[in-house]
Amino acid sequence: MVRIVCVFFDGEASRAEPDEYVEITNAGRASQALAGWRLLDVADGRPEFVFPARTLDPGETIRVYTNEAHPEWGGFSFGRGSAIWSNSAPDEAVLYDENGALVSRKSYPPGC
């Protein structure tokens, strides 16, 4: 079972908050291919991150950053030059599988 664990919505790196991230974990017993899965900010309907070919093993956790790439967390980034997750109003991250089925959603605050 792949799920969004938390949304780190109040980045510390700069005003553009490139260090914001969504943390995703495989809490199931089987590996899960993520190719074509989509992560997005439901309040705005964008931006959208589409996963490349990648398998998430049981117990493994990855992060999708706003505009940083951390290999130790999978190396994923929206590649966006401005903050995604609102600091002043509640928001929600949503994860869909390759067929468009809702897999997980996570509101914040609280963050990570």
JOHU-V81736 format. One record per residue. SS is DSSP state (A for helix, B for strand, O for the rest). PHI is phi as a letter, one per 40 degrees, with the letter a starting at -180 (none if undefined). OMEGA is omega in radians with two decimals (999 if undefined). Layout:
# JOHU-V81736
ss=SS phi=PHI omega=OMEGA
ss=SS phi=PHI omega=OMEGA
This chain:
# JOHU-V81736
ss=O phi=none omega=3.12
ss=B phi=c omega=-3.13
ss=B phi=a omega=3.02
ss=B phi=c omega=-3.11
ss=B phi=c omega=-3.10
ss=B phi=a omega=3.07
ss=B phi=b omega=3.05
ss=B phi=c omega=-2.92
ss=O phi=c omega=-3.08
ss=O phi=b omega=-3.10
ss=O phi=d omega=-3.07
ss=O phi=b omega=-3.00
ss=O phi=c omega=3.14
ss=O phi=a omega=3.12
ss=O phi=c omega=3.14
ss=O phi=c omega=3.07
ss=O phi=f omega=3.14
ss=O phi=c omega=-3.10
ss=O phi=c omega=2.98
ss=O phi=c omega=3.07
ss=B phi=a omega=2.98
ss=B phi=b omega=-3.13
ss=B phi=b omega=-3.07
ss=B phi=b omega=-3.10
ss=B phi=b omega=2.98
ss=B phi=c omega=-3.14
ss=O phi=c omega=-3.12
ss=O phi=c omega=-3.11
ss=O phi=b omega=-3.11
ss=O phi=b omega=3.05
ss=O phi=c omega=-3.12
ss=B phi=b omega=3.04
ss=B phi=c omega=-3.09
ss=O phi=b omega=-3.10
ss=O phi=d omega=3.11
ss=O phi=g omega=3.07
ss=O phi=c omega=-3.09
ss=B phi=b omega=3.06
ss=B phi=b omega=3.12
ss=B phi=a omega=3.05
ss=B phi=c omega=-3.03
ss=O phi=c omega=-3.12
ss=O phi=c omega=-3.11
ss=O phi=b omega=-3.06
ss=O phi=g omega=3.14
ss=O phi=a omega=-0.11
ss=O phi=c omega=-3.13
ss=B phi=b omega=3.04
ss=B phi=b omega=3.10
ss=B phi=b omega=-3.11
ss=O phi=c omega=3.01
ss=O phi=c omega=3.08
ss=O phi=c omega=-3.11
ss=O phi=a omega=3.08
ss=B phi=b omega=3.11
ss=B phi=b omega=-3.08
ss=O phi=c omega=3.11
ss=O phi=d omega=-3.14
ss=O phi=g omega=-3.11
ss=O phi=c omega=3.12
ss=B phi=b omega=3.07
ss=B phi=b omega=3.06
ss=B phi=b omega=3.01
ss=B phi=b omega=-3.08
ss=B phi=c omega=3.09
ss=O phi=c omega=-3.12
ss=O phi=a omega=3.02
ss=O phi=b omega=3.08
ss=O phi=b omega=-3.14
ss=O phi=b omega=-3.10
ss=A phi=d omega=-3.12
ss=A phi=c omega=3.11
ss=A phi=b omega=3.09
ss=O phi=h omega=3.10
ss=O phi=g omega=-3.07
ss=B phi=c omega=3.13
ss=B phi=a omega=3.00
ss=O phi=c omega=-3.11
ss=O phi=g omega=-3.07
ss=O phi=b omega=-3.08
ss=O phi=c omega=3.09
ss=O phi=b omega=-3.10
ss=O phi=d omega=3.11
ss=O phi=b omega=-2.98
ss=O phi=c omega=-3.07
ss=O phi=c omega=3.10
ss=O phi=c omega=-3.01
ss=O phi=b omega=-3.13
ss=O phi=b omega=3.10
ss=O phi=d omega=-3.09
ss=B phi=a omega=-3.09
ss=B phi=a omega=3.02
ss=B phi=c omega=-3.10
ss=B phi=b omega=-3.14
ss=B phi=b omega=3.12
ss=B phi=b omega=3.07
ss=O phi=c omega=-3.06
ss=O phi=c omega=3.11
ss=O phi=c omega=3.14
ss=O phi=g omega=3.11
ss=O phi=c omega=3.11
ss=B phi=c omega=3.14
ss=B phi=b omega=-3.07
ss=B phi=a omega=3.02
ss=B phi=a omega=-3.10
ss=B phi=a omega=3.07
ss=B phi=c omega=3.01
ss=B phi=a omega=-0.03
ss=O phi=c omega=0.01
ss=O phi=c omega=3.11
ss=O phi=c omega=-3.11
ss=O phi=c omega=999
